Amino acid sequence: MDIITERYQLSCERIREIAAMQEVVEDYKEFFRSTADFILMVVNAYNNRGKIIELDALRAENKALYQDILGGQYDKSYANPSFACAQFGLEMGRLLSFLYAEIRAIIPYAFEQNLEEIVIRMELFVEIYYAFSHAESKKELMTLSEEAAVPNIEDIKNTLYWFVSDYSETSCGNRVQSLVDADCDFAVRIVMDSDLSDLRYLYKYGEYVSSDVEEMAQYLNSLPKEQIQLMADTYTEGYRIGFAKAHIDLDKKKTVDLHYMLGFERVVRAAIINFGKMGLKPTIYRCENHIFNKNVVRKRGYFGADANRQFLYDHKDDIALFLDKKLVNRNLEVLKLAYEAVKEKAAVYAGPAVIEVFGEAPFTPESKSAACSLNTEQQKLSAELRGASADITSNYINPAKRSFTIIAFPVPSIGEKFVEIFEETIRLNTLDYKTYEQIQATIIDTLNKATSVEVKGMNQNKTDIRIALYPIQNPEKEAIFENCVADVNIPVGEVFTSPVLEGTRGKLHVSRVFLNELEYHNLEIDFQDGMIVDYTCTNFADENKNKEYVKSNVLFHYDTLPIGEFAIGTNTTAYMTAKKYDIARLFPILIAEKTGPHFAVGDTCYARSEEVQVYNEDGKEVIAKENSISRLRKTEPSKAYYACHTDITIPYDELGSIIAYDRDGVAYPIIEKGRFVLAGTEELNDALEN
């Protein structure tokens, strides 16, 4: 018997004892009993892998594992910090709610048969329990007051802190290895070895399987093989073209990591076969949500349905319980160790191939005072950790020698016209890129004459911003904007640049926008010399909450960010699809950014790849790839990047004008009142008019 199995059996024995009798103060008995029962339910799932064979039984097991955070059940779940704090007070409530949320992370590990990750959380629970039971026994022996039956809050916090610190190395090592090592093939084997016509395969992951996930799989099973192949070919060919355009040798790469939602396995299987013909093996890791790796704002990896998005949001900043400089240094240390252990595999990793989904019900989170939040110093530490982690990763996975692709499809929850919208999305993803390439070249030729672009809103949109453009020296051989057709960002439809920060100023305003699955009402961002100087929204009645919401989820806790991209979206067909089906609010950024001008805050599109030469189809080299911030990579590299990039799009019906100006002040109107007016671009209005 190995040491992990021995620890597992000992933990199971102790947790069964806790479930049977809680020798703690009365107020805490239910917490420890219900948490112990939950752990034993997961233990049962671990022991029963492969034994439950009926679909209805698998559904029942899956629902039971996620029951306590589904719907109204969450109101009285210890996973809900508001409920936990109401029971135990703010400080202890936050700690025990964190503990319970961390215990819930063992569900998928049971299906992966990852005993170590299960054991470390079981042992943590037992240790916390004994701290409470010891306090109770002391009270009985010494006839102390009832308050003395509860352990010191700092002692509990320290126990949890050292759990986070000590096991960060294990978790980080597993995550990095699963990114670059094709031998980590848990999900790959599900995709390639399962009978995908039998929906029981969905329950092999341990992720929450909603009716939407099942319906998605059923729908894809109903499509002819040719349709599935078209979807996979569009996805993988975009990936290949991305390498070709960037002049990166794909033959030197060995692995590609795939991201998808459960239900898309038929497409993923076809894509894996396509990638195999390119010489690439798949790596597929899980989108985790625990203290060592949070994926709340943007999902990466494979994932099931969200059992409760508010639960994920409530715990997104649990690290605030522990974050200090020592923990930042520890995380950076273990990240470097993790990459060092797999550096040969990291060197031949090609980059991600992402299938995004859209159509889920819009989510505006409730801001809870009981939920953890980073203080000012921790916000700075979080930003420091984010940037330094990206620096370490780039040392092992050179951004200039990798690429990516992203494609998106709707899910059934988008509504009764799901099938129509899905078919329309396939059409959008396969639009004739040659037509767009020619029209966009016309726009770029005009913009090459300009030194700035002015964007103004209409219909209550308050946008009024002036974008300073990179100076062009040789218009015969150089371009300021890249002509983006259907390669890494599918579908087609934008021209984009890295603005000059100095001289870029004004207000960006969008009445309603979804960024990384979060909704914003009247998002406003003010710029001076290309840097954010103010921001707000109207999601909450409290202005402080509005600012914190934007700072946390758009600025990622930085005090300011530069404007990293300005683009003009040209996919009017996608825009009218959104209008026709009333789904603009549901579009992912990937498609939304093609339906109007957009501005990205954070790094440029060329972050860490500035030295790679990029050419448009007409042979002109794109020269606007850096700004005065990213230029610091040569002198102060720690200040050059932010490891974030968020696109914010103004829809055509809120767009008053886009006008380019040359150094003599001559105006070149491109869009007026939501319509393209530049000669040679009129065809883009056909979709808007018809």
Disulfide bonds with the S-S distance in Angstrom:
none
